[in-house]
Amino acid sequence: MPLIERVEIFQIDLTPKVKRTDAIQSFIKQETPMIRIYTDDGLDGAGYAYTIGTGGSSVMALLRDHLAPRLLGRDPAMVEMIWKDLFFHTHATAVGAITSLALAVIDTALWDLRAKRAGEPLHKTAGGAQKKVPLYTTEGGWLHLTPEEVVDDTLRARAGGFRGAKIKVGHPHVAQDTKRLAAVRKAVGGFFDIMVDANQCFTVPEAIRRARAYEEFDLAWFEEPLPAEDLGGHVRLTASTSTPIAVGESIYHPSHFREYLASGACSIVQADVARIGGITPWLKVAHMAEGFNIPIAPHFLMELHVSLCAAVPNAAWVEYIPQLDDVTDSVMRIDDGYAVPPTEPGLGIAWNWKAIEKRRIGHSAHFADRRRIGFGGGSGAGGKAGKAKKQKARLTPGLSSRSARPKSRRKRDDQAALRLMAAGLPRSIETSKETR
């Protein structure tokens, strides 16, 4: 049975290719916490999550101080067990964005390992329901653009094969929104889907007013009209309009989706694989929605969501916002306006590790099971087997032997090992480095 013997965590920052603004914020950079999980039979899995500019260091701290060390010595095939154990270990900080993002970093890596070990692409390992999924774009509908610019971008999207486009709404006056929407609908005609997104900026009465004003444009959905925590407001809004109401990118646990679905508070769910806590809970949300005859159209992260959408039967759309181009060698395949899942085993994301290394920021950390790779604490550590293990440890990239580390670093490592042993975890060595 392969076991986890080493874990590496680090963060990179990515800059958007275009200016991105909505009713409440600007998307200046994508903080991207990442993990690599190595097993003792030579496989490794990579996972990641993201923020849109704040909180990445907090996610990294939660991974470093509480979650990553608990992976050592575990069976990576026990994905559900690991997710639940880590969730309850951080119960004091859950449910919430930071904890869910940290869980997602680990969970996506475990699914990468699971699919690689099975020799299958993720969309088959996770369900295998569709061969391709309709694709819409958000890259041309940002709030700062003029009506003319939005029309031009939407026409280019239609000419490029996209089957829909999302337009940001939330200007100070409803007439500003309707002017843009009217211009776009007139330009693209009726056989092209338009979605709108308010990014949670409205009060209940204003959302009801805007929904009625938008109805004439035959929208595919009205996304995040209200703060995500306002369940009752969404119930009132959904009952007041014929336009489908979409929610989910700011919901952090499947149980919250259950409340929305059971209350009739939405028409479309948009679970974000990073913000919900990973692939494991994302699949639960998708199948829960299927039970209510509700589609799922996930938010962002097209490189992951293309596979997850193809894994479930009720996925309606993949959102096109490219963000990993600078650190990957793979490109999502598009066929006649449909997103096609990758066929390579694992997540299907071909990471460019050299490019990633150049973009690392802050502190990275490594954790290794000392009993498995020879940092002492195992039987025969003083004999030939022990020497062989120590030699292996010296040859393991990213790890430092005890003698090679400064005294202050050794003391910190020993203290960390004692904490892990007291918690019943495998003894580990942690090394870190700061990059800028």
ZANUKE-152425 format. One record per residue (C-alpha): z, x, y; residue in three letters. Coordinates in nm, 4 decimals. Each point is the difference from the previous one (the first is absolute). Layout:
// ZANUKE-152425
ZADREN          w          u          v   residuo
ZADREN          Z          X          Y       ALA
...
***
This chain:
// ZANUKE-152425
ZADREN          w          u          v   residuo
ZADREN     0.0000     0.0000     0.0000       MET
ZADREN    -0.1095     0.1669     0.3276       PRO
ZADREN     0.2729     0.0243     0.2628       LEU
ZADREN     0.0017     0.0719     0.3725       ILE
ZADREN     0.0858     0.3660     0.0582       GLU
ZADREN    -0.0933     0.0592     0.3633       ARG
ZADREN    -0.0437    -0.1980     0.3222       VAL
ZADREN    -0.1424     0.1042     0.3357       GLU
ZADREN     0.0215    -0.2070     0.3205       ILE
ZADREN    -0.1664     0.0658     0.3346       PHE
ZADREN    -0.1525    -0.1790     0.2989       GLN
ZADREN    -0.3342     0.0240     0.1737       ILE
ZADREN    -0.1197    -0.1652     0.3215       ASP
ZADREN    -0.3447    -0.1532     0.0398       LEU
ZADREN    -0.1690    -0.1004     0.3243       THR
ZADREN    -0.2073    -0.3212     0.0151       PRO
ZADREN    -0.3735     0.0464     0.0502       LYS
ZADREN    -0.0135    -0.2701     0.2684       VAL
ZADREN     0.2430    -0.1421     0.2546       LYS
ZADREN     0.2036    -0.2789    -0.1640       ARG
ZADREN     0.1971    -0.2527     0.2040       THR
ZADREN     0.1415    -0.3446    -0.0664       ASP
ZADREN     0.2285    -0.2472     0.1764       ALA
ZADREN     0.3187     0.2025    -0.0514       ILE
ZADREN    -0.0882     0.3664    -0.0610       GLN
ZADREN    -0.2498     0.2838    -0.0204       SER
ZADREN    -0.0751     0.1825    -0.3250       PHE
ZADREN     0.0218     0.3604     0.1192       ILE
ZADREN     0.0555     0.1828    -0.3279       LYS
ZADREN     0.0631    -0.0684    -0.3659       GLN
ZADREN     0.3097     0.1731    -0.1327       GLU
ZADREN    -0.0607     0.0454    -0.3716       THR
ZADREN     0.2948     0.0874    -0.2266       PRO
ZADREN    -0.1316     0.1279    -0.3329       MET
ZADREN     0.1293     0.1009    -0.3418       ILE
ZADREN    -0.1270     0.1892    -0.3025       ARG
ZADREN     0.1746    -0.0651    -0.3294       ILE
ZADREN    -0.0522     0.2516    -0.2817       TYR
ZADREN     0.0723    -0.0628    -0.3678       THR
ZADREN     0.0787     0.2570    -0.2678       ASP
ZADREN    -0.3304    -0.0590    -0.1802       ASP
ZADREN    -0.2079     0.1194     0.2975       GLY
ZADREN    -0.0939    -0.3272     0.1730       LEU
ZADREN     0.0765    -0.0828     0.3601       ASP
ZADREN    -0.0195    -0.3120     0.2134       GLY
ZADREN    -0.0264    -0.0319     0.3773       ALA
ZADREN     0.1292    -0.2857     0.2117       GLY
ZADREN     0.0312    -0.0844     0.3662       TYR
ZADREN     0.0939    -0.2567     0.2625       ALA
ZADREN    -0.0423    -0.0101     0.3760       TYR
ZADREN     0.1387    -0.0957     0.3384       THR
ZADREN    -0.1973    -0.0545     0.3188       ILE
ZADREN     0.1871     0.2632     0.1966       GLY
ZADREN     0.3758    -0.0354    -0.0462       THR
ZADREN     0.2412     0.0185    -0.2912       GLY
ZADREN    -0.1772     0.2561    -0.2171       GLY
ZADREN     0.2866     0.2482     0.0239       SER
ZADREN     0.2428    -0.2730    -0.1076       SER
ZADREN    -0.2106    -0.0779    -0.3062       VAL
ZADREN    -0.0066     0.3708    -0.0814       MET
ZADREN     0.3779     0.0275     0.0362       ALA
ZADREN     0.0565    -0.2921    -0.2372       LEU
ZADREN    -0.2347     0.1583    -0.2534       LEU
ZADREN     0.1553     0.3444     0.0333       ARG
ZADREN     0.3670    -0.0960     0.0024       ASP
ZADREN     0.0110    -0.2971    -0.2338       HIS
ZADREN    -0.3146    -0.0839    -0.1973       LEU
ZADREN    -0.2084     0.3007    -0.1014       ALA
ZADREN     0.2859     0.1827    -0.1819       PRO
ZADREN     0.0616    -0.3078    -0.2147       ARG
ZADREN    -0.3456     0.0310    -0.1549       LEU
ZADREN     0.0723     0.3228    -0.1828       LEU
ZADREN     0.0166    -0.0248    -0.3776       GLY
ZADREN    -0.1228    -0.3598    -0.0047       ARG
ZADREN    -0.2805    -0.1551    -0.2014       ASP
ZADREN    -0.2760    -0.0755     0.2557       PRO
ZADREN    -0.1371    -0.2780    -0.2203       ALA
ZADREN     0.3108    -0.2101     0.0765       MET
ZADREN    -0.1395    -0.1058     0.3353       VAL
ZADREN     0.1805    -0.3338     0.0297       GLU
ZADREN     0.3334     0.1554    -0.0996       MET
ZADREN    -0.0338     0.2826     0.2494       ILE
ZADREN    -0.0969    -0.2370     0.2818       TRP
ZADREN     0.2988    -0.2247    -0.0642       LYS
ZADREN     0.2420     0.2916    -0.0364       ASP
ZADREN    -0.1135     0.1546     0.3272       LEU
ZADREN     0.0075    -0.3343     0.1798       PHE
ZADREN     0.3603    -0.0633    -0.1013       PHE
ZADREN     0.0954     0.3595     0.0754       HIS
ZADREN    -0.1074    -0.0660     0.3608       THR
ZADREN     0.1279    -0.3555     0.0071       HIS
ZADREN     0.2022     0.0629     0.3150       ALA
ZADREN    -0.3231     0.0629     0.1918       THR
ZADREN    -0.2139    -0.2653    -0.1672       ALA
ZADREN    -0.1846    -0.2249     0.0592       VAL
ZADREN    -0.1825     0.1782     0.2798       GLY
ZADREN    -0.2989     0.2044     0.1035       ALA
ZADREN     0.1396     0.3530    -0.0425       ILE
ZADREN     0.1277    -0.0625    -0.3524       THR
ZADREN    -0.3161    -0.1838    -0.1069       SER
ZADREN    -0.2229     0.2772     0.1323       LEU
ZADREN     0.2015     0.2645    -0.1835       ALA
ZADREN    -0.0156    -0.2005    -0.3238       LEU
ZADREN    -0.3754    -0.0379     0.0441       ALA
ZADREN    -0.0503     0.3755     0.0273       VAL
ZADREN     0.1579     0.0447    -0.3433       ILE
ZADREN    -0.1410    -0.3116    -0.1630       ASP
ZADREN    -0.3620     0.0761     0.0872       THR
ZADREN     0.0396     0.3486    -0.1502       ALA
ZADREN     0.1433    -0.1452    -0.3212       LEU
ZADREN    -0.2957    -0.2388    -0.0271       TRP
ZADREN    -0.2349     0.2931     0.0620       ASP
ZADREN     0.1646     0.1737    -0.2945       LEU
ZADREN    -0.0097    -0.3140    -0.2136       ARG
ZADREN    -0.3717    -0.0569     0.0547       ALA
ZADREN    -0.0860     0.3686    -0.0497       LYS
ZADREN     0.1924     0.0075    -0.3263       ARG
ZADREN    -0.1868    -0.3121    -0.1130       ALA
ZADREN    -0.3317     0.1576     0.1040       GLY
ZADREN    -0.0762    -0.3078     0.2106       GLU
ZADREN    -0.0612    -0.0828     0.3662       PRO
ZADREN     0.2862    -0.1823     0.1663       LEU
ZADREN    -0.1789    -0.3346     0.0239       HIS
ZADREN    -0.0247    -0.0153    -0.3798       LYS
ZADREN     0.3495     0.1260    -0.0728       THR
ZADREN     0.1414    -0.2549     0.2452       ALA
ZADREN    -0.1985    -0.2991    -0.1239       GLY
ZADREN    -0.3775     0.0339     0.0100       GLY
ZADREN    -0.0925    -0.3337     0.1615       ALA
ZADREN    -0.2975     0.0708     0.2282       GLN
ZADREN    -0.2818     0.2517     0.0232       LYS
ZADREN    -0.0306    -0.0215     0.3800       LYS
ZADREN     0.1698    -0.1762     0.2911       VAL
ZADREN    -0.1420    -0.1242     0.3347       PRO
ZADREN     0.0521     0.2400     0.2896       LEU
ZADREN     0.0763    -0.0685     0.3656       TYR
ZADREN     0.0541     0.2425     0.2866       THR
ZADREN     0.2681     0.0262     0.2670       THR
ZADREN    -0.1266     0.3145     0.1706       GLU
ZADREN    -0.1991    -0.1855     0.2689       GLY
ZADREN     0.2375    -0.2760     0.1032       GLY
ZADREN     0.2798     0.1795     0.1858       TRP
ZADREN     0.1644    -0.1793     0.2915       LEU
ZADREN    -0.1021     0.2394     0.2779       HIS
ZADREN    -0.3725    -0.0502    -0.0647       LEU
ZADREN    -0.2045    -0.2237     0.2299       THR
ZADREN    -0.1720    -0.3104    -0.1395       PRO
ZADREN    -0.3314     0.1861     0.0188       GLU
ZADREN     0.1376     0.2968    -0.1937       GLU
ZADREN     0.1492    -0.2258    -0.2656       VAL
ZADREN    -0.3319    -0.1813    -0.0403       VAL
ZADREN    -0.1909     0.3282    -0.0341       ASP
ZADREN     0.2462     0.1357    -0.2571       ASP
ZADREN    -0.0052    -0.3228    -0.2004       THR
ZADREN    -0.3796    -0.0107    -0.0051       LEU
ZADREN    -0.0025     0.3604    -0.1240       ARG
ZADREN     0.2474    -0.0966    -0.2708       ALA
ZADREN    -0.2179    -0.2891    -0.1138       ARG
ZADREN    -0.3087     0.2220     0.0018       ALA
ZADREN     0.1946     0.2550    -0.2037       GLY
ZADREN     0.0643    -0.2528    -0.2738       GLY
ZADREN     0.3572    -0.1057     0.0770       PHE
ZADREN     0.0726    -0.3629    -0.0834       ARG
ZADREN     0.2566    -0.0544     0.2713       GLY
ZADREN     0.1768     0.1532     0.3000       ALA
ZADREN     0.3490    -0.0269     0.1428       LYS
ZADREN     0.0542    -0.0509     0.3719       ILE
ZADREN     0.3345     0.0697     0.1651       LYS
ZADREN     0.1470    -0.2809     0.2117       VAL
ZADREN     0.3049    -0.0257     0.2236       GLY
ZADREN    -0.1270     0.0388     0.3542       HIS
ZADREN     0.2270    -0.1444     0.2701       PRO
ZADREN    -0.2062    -0.3179     0.0242       HIS
ZADREN    -0.1609    -0.1932    -0.2805       VAL
ZADREN    -0.3291    -0.0148     0.1910       ALA
ZADREN    -0.0353     0.3778    -0.0309       GLN
ZADREN     0.0210    -0.0281    -0.3775       ASP
ZADREN    -0.2385    -0.2945    -0.0254       THR
ZADREN    -0.2564     0.1737     0.2223       LYS
ZADREN    -0.0195     0.2900    -0.2457       ARG
ZADREN    -0.0057    -0.2244    -0.3054       LEU
ZADREN    -0.2679    -0.2282     0.1433       ALA
ZADREN    -0.2219     0.2981     0.0793       ALA
ZADREN     0.0393     0.1442    -0.3502       VAL
ZADREN    -0.0599    -0.3308    -0.1792       ARG
ZADREN    -0.3104    -0.0670     0.2069       LYS
ZADREN    -0.1361     0.3474    -0.0768       ALA
ZADREN     0.0604     0.0082    -0.3766       VAL
ZADREN    -0.0599    -0.3658    -0.0854       GLY
ZADREN     0.1764    -0.2076    -0.2613       GLY
ZADREN    -0.0633     0.2080    -0.3137       PHE
ZADREN     0.2354     0.2827     0.0933       PHE
ZADREN     0.3786    -0.0200    -0.0254       ASP
ZADREN     0.2247     0.0671     0.2992       ILE
ZADREN     0.3725     0.0655    -0.0354       MET
ZADREN     0.2492     0.0290     0.2872       VAL
ZADREN     0.3272     0.1940     0.0140       ASP
ZADREN     0.2814    -0.0510     0.2533       ALA
ZADREN     0.2377     0.2652    -0.1403       ASN
ZADREN     0.3040    -0.2320     0.0253       GLN
ZADREN    -0.0193    -0.0369     0.3788       CYS
ZADREN     0.0288    -0.3785     0.0505       PHE
ZADREN     0.2794    -0.2542     0.0239       THR
ZADREN    -0.0326    -0.3103    -0.2181       VAL
ZADREN    -0.1347    -0.2310     0.2741       PRO
ZADREN    -0.2452     0.2625     0.1230       GLU
ZADREN    -0.1212     0.0684    -0.3538       ALA
ZADREN    -0.0600    -0.3722    -0.0538       ILE
ZADREN    -0.1901    -0.0162     0.3279       ARG
ZADREN    -0.2139     0.3034    -0.0831       ARG
ZADREN    -0.0736    -0.1186    -0.3529       ALA
ZADREN    -0.1387    -0.3248     0.1383       ARG
ZADREN    -0.2100     0.1912     0.2529       ALA
ZADREN    -0.1379     0.2265    -0.2746       TYR
ZADREN    -0.0932    -0.2788    -0.2430       GLU
ZADREN    -0.3473    -0.0534     0.1438       GLU
ZADREN    -0.0984     0.3516    -0.1100       PHE
ZADREN     0.0480    -0.0743    -0.3722       ASP
ZADREN     0.2234     0.2988    -0.0663       LEU
ZADREN     0.0667     0.1416    -0.3454       ALA
ZADREN     0.3645     0.0386     0.1004       TRP
ZADREN     0.2527     0.0393     0.2823       PHE
ZADREN     0.2051     0.3075    -0.0881       GLU
ZADREN     0.3611     0.0762     0.0938       GLU
ZADREN     0.0260    -0.2631     0.2742       PRO
ZADREN     0.3830     0.0157     0.0044       LEU
ZADREN     0.2774     0.2488    -0.0784       PRO
ZADREN     0.0101     0.0410    -0.3767       ALA
ZADREN     0.3656    -0.0999    -0.0213       GLU
ZADREN    -0.0733    -0.3463     0.1480       ASP
ZADREN    -0.0586    -0.1950    -0.3204       LEU
ZADREN     0.0644    -0.3389     0.1600       GLY
ZADREN    -0.2428     0.0707     0.2808       GLY
ZADREN    -0.2716     0.0818    -0.2493       HIS
ZADREN     0.0653    -0.3282    -0.1819       VAL
ZADREN    -0.0483    -0.1924     0.3259       ARG
ZADREN    -0.3102     0.1978     0.0950       LEU
ZADREN    -0.1681    -0.0321    -0.3393       THR
ZADREN     0.0507    -0.3776     0.0066       ALA
ZADREN    -0.1500    -0.0244     0.3488       SER
ZADREN    -0.3393     0.1636    -0.0553       THR
ZADREN    -0.2996     0.0012    -0.2311       SER
ZADREN    -0.0378     0.3773     0.0457       THR
ZADREN     0.1492     0.1967    -0.2922       PRO
ZADREN     0.3134     0.1936     0.0967       ILE
ZADREN     0.0260     0.3541    -0.1408       ALA
ZADREN     0.3246     0.1988    -0.0269       VAL
ZADREN     0.1386     0.2936    -0.1886       GLY
ZADREN    -0.0554     0.3445     0.1472       GLU
ZADREN     0.3538    -0.0087     0.1431       SER
ZADREN     0.1732    -0.1464    -0.3052       ILE
ZADREN     0.1900     0.2503    -0.2114       TYR
ZADREN     0.1009    -0.1672    -0.3257       HIS
ZADREN    -0.1607    -0.2453    -0.2461       PRO
ZADREN     0.2872    -0.2465     0.0425       SER
ZADREN    -0.0954    -0.0515     0.3632       HIS
ZADREN    -0.3548    -0.0865    -0.1034       PHE
ZADREN     0.1496    -0.2477    -0.2447       ARG
ZADREN     0.1717    -0.1788     0.2899       GLU
ZADREN    -0.3236    -0.0163     0.1994       TYR
ZADREN    -0.2003    -0.1319    -0.2930       LEU
ZADREN     0.2588    -0.2532    -0.1119       ALA
ZADREN     0.0371    -0.1293     0.3577       SER
ZADREN    -0.3737    -0.0386     0.0615       GLY
ZADREN     0.0309     0.2446     0.2898       ALA
ZADREN    -0.3277     0.1852    -0.0550       CYS
ZADREN    -0.3475    -0.0381    -0.1428       SER
ZADREN    -0.0760     0.3665    -0.0733       ILE
ZADREN     0.2339     0.2870    -0.0923       VAL
ZADREN    -0.0665     0.3510     0.1267       GLN
ZADREN     0.2437     0.2167    -0.1925       ALA
ZADREN    -0.0278     0.3651     0.1048       ASP
ZADREN     0.0503     0.2303    -0.3001       VAL
ZADREN     0.1966     0.2504     0.2103       ALA
ZADREN     0.2201    -0.2471     0.1846       ARG
ZADREN     0.0806    -0.2120    -0.3053       ILE
ZADREN     0.1298     0.3015    -0.1899       GLY
ZADREN    -0.2951     0.1090    -0.2126       GLY
ZADREN    -0.2428    -0.1228    -0.2619       ILE
ZADREN     0.2723    -0.1467    -0.2215       THR
ZADREN     0.1184    -0.2631     0.2519       PRO
ZADREN    -0.3514    -0.0464     0.1427       TRP
ZADREN    -0.1239    -0.1264    -0.3351       LEU
ZADREN     0.2954    -0.2389    -0.0202       LYS
ZADREN    -0.0919    -0.1477     0.3389       VAL
ZADREN    -0.3669    -0.0349    -0.0936       ALA
ZADREN     0.0768    -0.1840    -0.3219       HIS
ZADREN     0.2649    -0.2121     0.1700       MET
ZADREN    -0.2600    -0.1078     0.2560       ALA
ZADREN    -0.2440    -0.0739    -0.2807       GLU
ZADREN     0.2564    -0.2429    -0.1405       GLY
ZADREN    -0.0148    -0.1892     0.3298       PHE
ZADREN    -0.3832     0.0132     0.0043       ASN
ZADREN     0.0196     0.2264     0.3079       ILE
ZADREN    -0.2255     0.3037     0.0534       PRO
ZADREN     0.1160     0.3494     0.0872       ILE
ZADREN    -0.1778     0.2093     0.2636       ALA
ZADREN     0.2098     0.3150     0.0454       PRO
ZADREN     0.0604     0.1842     0.3238       HIS
ZADREN    -0.1433     0.3493     0.0655       PHE
ZADREN    -0.0036     0.2871    -0.2577       LEU
ZADREN    -0.3458    -0.0831    -0.1307       MET
ZADREN    -0.0016     0.3117    -0.2200       GLU
ZADREN     0.2804    -0.1507    -0.2101       LEU
ZADREN    -0.0636    -0.3691     0.0522       HIS
ZADREN    -0.3563     0.0104    -0.1281       VAL
ZADREN     0.1376     0.0754    -0.3469       SER
ZADREN     0.2877    -0.2467     0.0236       LEU
ZADREN    -0.2276    -0.2792     0.1197       CYS
ZADREN    -0.2302     0.0643    -0.2946       ALA
ZADREN     0.3046    -0.0188    -0.2281       ALA
ZADREN     0.0910    -0.3613     0.0855       VAL
ZADREN    -0.2126    -0.3171    -0.0105       PRO
ZADREN     0.1102    -0.1517     0.3317       ASN
ZADREN    -0.0814     0.2911     0.2332       ALA
ZADREN    -0.2371    -0.1329     0.2646       ALA
ZADREN    -0.0636     0.2954     0.2322       TRP
ZADREN     0.0455     0.3743     0.0508       VAL
ZADREN     0.0614     0.1128     0.3590       GLU
ZADREN    -0.2151     0.2882     0.1216       TYR
ZADREN     0.1968     0.2484     0.2125       ILE
ZADREN    -0.0820     0.3545    -0.1140       PRO
ZADREN     0.2922     0.2368     0.0493       GLN
ZADREN    -0.0038     0.2633    -0.2762       LEU
ZADREN    -0.3428     0.1550     0.0592       ASP
ZADREN     0.1408     0.3286     0.1335       ASP
ZADREN     0.2169     0.0633    -0.3072       VAL
ZADREN    -0.2102    -0.1348    -0.2868       THR
ZADREN    -0.3268     0.0869    -0.1665       ASP
ZADREN    -0.0648    -0.3564    -0.1154       SER
ZADREN    -0.1488    -0.2910     0.1935       VAL
ZADREN     0.0484    -0.3669    -0.0859       MET
ZADREN    -0.3198    -0.1364    -0.1483       ARG
ZADREN    -0.1554    -0.2971     0.1808       ILE
ZADREN    -0.2685    -0.2116    -0.1654       ASP
ZADREN    -0.1657    -0.2829     0.1954       ASP
ZADREN     0.3146    -0.0824     0.1949       GLY
ZADREN     0.2357     0.0420    -0.2945       TYR
ZADREN     0.2614     0.2689    -0.0596       ALA
ZADREN    -0.0374     0.1551    -0.3456       VAL
ZADREN     0.3049     0.1572    -0.1680       PRO
ZADREN    -0.0195     0.3654    -0.1064       PRO
ZADREN    -0.0565     0.0756    -0.3681       THR
ZADREN     0.1928     0.3275    -0.0234       GLU
ZADREN     0.3332    -0.0043    -0.1874       PRO
ZADREN     0.3014    -0.0507     0.2235       GLY
ZADREN     0.0023    -0.1368     0.3534       LEU
ZADREN    -0.3563     0.1223     0.0463       GLY
ZADREN     0.0844     0.1901     0.3198       ILE
ZADREN    -0.1356     0.3553    -0.0087       ALA
ZADREN     0.2529     0.1816     0.2182       TRP
ZADREN    -0.1138     0.3137     0.1811       ASN
ZADREN     0.3166     0.2048    -0.0446       TRP
ZADREN    -0.1181     0.2832     0.2245       LYS
ZADREN    -0.0556    -0.2437     0.2863       ALA
ZADREN     0.3366    -0.1621    -0.0707       ILE
ZADREN     0.1775     0.3365     0.0052       GLU
ZADREN    -0.1320     0.0648     0.3514       LYS
ZADREN     0.1350    -0.3337     0.1249       ARG
ZADREN     0.3529     0.0216    -0.1370       ARG
ZADREN     0.2673    -0.0512     0.2639       ILE
ZADREN     0.3783     0.0248     0.0024       GLY
ZADREN     0.1844     0.0848    -0.3213       HIS
ZADREN    -0.1393    -0.0134    -0.3506       SER
ZADREN     0.2336     0.0034    -0.2989       ALA
ZADREN    -0.0284     0.0880    -0.3673       HIS
ZADREN     0.2284    -0.1179    -0.2779       PHE
ZADREN    -0.0076     0.1370    -0.3539       ALA
ZADREN     0.1981    -0.0726    -0.3149       ASP
ZADREN     0.1707     0.3355    -0.0557       ARG
ZADREN     0.0707    -0.0802    -0.3627       ARG
ZADREN    -0.3685    -0.0546    -0.0704       ARG
ZADREN    -0.1672     0.2861     0.1861       ILE
ZADREN     0.2595     0.2721    -0.0312       GLY
ZADREN     0.2322     0.0162     0.2994       PHE
ZADREN     0.2958     0.0216    -0.2376       GLY
ZADREN     0.2249    -0.2658    -0.1469       GLY
ZADREN    -0.1861    -0.0369    -0.3327       GLY
ZADREN     0.0588     0.1313    -0.3486       SER
ZADREN    -0.1238     0.3506    -0.0629       GLY
ZADREN    -0.0261     0.0834     0.3684       ALA
ZADREN     0.1092     0.3551    -0.0677       GLY
ZADREN    -0.2389     0.0675    -0.2922       GLY
ZADREN    -0.3760     0.0319    -0.0334       LYS
ZADREN    -0.0552    -0.3699     0.0547       ALA
ZADREN     0.2074     0.0150     0.3172       GLY
ZADREN    -0.1986     0.2988     0.1250       LYS
ZADREN    -0.3241    -0.1800    -0.0726       ALA
ZADREN     0.1231    -0.3024     0.1935       LYS
ZADREN     0.0985     0.2175     0.2938       LYS
ZADREN    -0.3419     0.1624    -0.0053       GLN
ZADREN    -0.1597    -0.3458    -0.0006       LYS
ZADREN     0.2175    -0.0979     0.2952       ALA
ZADREN    -0.1103     0.3051     0.1956       ARG
ZADREN    -0.3611    -0.0951    -0.0623       LEU
ZADREN     0.0444    -0.3621     0.1031       THR
ZADREN    -0.1620    -0.0506     0.3443       PRO
ZADREN     0.2318    -0.1100     0.2797       GLY
ZADREN     0.3269     0.1041    -0.1672       LEU
ZADREN     0.2265     0.2912     0.0840       SER
ZADREN     0.2214     0.1902    -0.2406       SER
ZADREN     0.3706     0.0161     0.0828       ARG
ZADREN    -0.0095     0.3699     0.0868       SER
ZADREN    -0.2971    -0.0459     0.2310       ALA
ZADREN     0.1757    -0.2601     0.2147       ARG
ZADREN     0.2291     0.0872     0.2937       PRO
ZADREN     0.3733    -0.0289    -0.0580       LYS
ZADREN     0.0297    -0.3035     0.2253       SER
ZADREN    -0.2886    -0.1634    -0.1864       ARG
ZADREN     0.1620     0.0779    -0.3400       ARG
ZADREN     0.3297    -0.1514     0.1151       LYS
ZADREN    -0.1760    -0.3181     0.1125       ARG
ZADREN    -0.1918    -0.0198    -0.3278       ASP
ZADREN     0.3197     0.0425    -0.2019       ASP
ZADREN     0.1723    -0.2714     0.2002       GLN
ZADREN    -0.2962    -0.2310    -0.0559       ALA
ZADREN     0.0079     0.0749    -0.3730       ALA
ZADREN     0.3698    -0.0844    -0.0154       LEU
ZADREN    -0.0637    -0.3309     0.1743       ARG
ZADREN    -0.2739    -0.0814    -0.2478       LEU
ZADREN     0.2183     0.0923    -0.2980       MET
ZADREN     0.2838    -0.2149     0.1340       ALA
ZADREN    -0.2432    -0.2905     0.0229       ALA
ZADREN    -0.1095     0.0548    -0.3595       GLY
ZADREN    -0.3418     0.1370     0.0993       LEU
ZADREN    -0.1779     0.3083    -0.1324       PRO
ZADREN     0.0890     0.3194     0.1802       ARG
ZADREN    -0.2797     0.0838     0.2370       SER
ZADREN    -0.1024     0.2628     0.2462       ILE
ZADREN    -0.1348    -0.1072     0.3360       GLU
ZADREN    -0.2066     0.2233     0.2204       THR
ZADREN    -0.1382    -0.0911     0.3371       SER
ZADREN    -0.2137     0.1432     0.2714       LYS
ZADREN    -0.0820    -0.1088     0.3503       GLU
ZADREN    -0.3564    -0.0223     0.1188       THR
ZADREN    -0.1440    -0.0956     0.3356       ARG
***
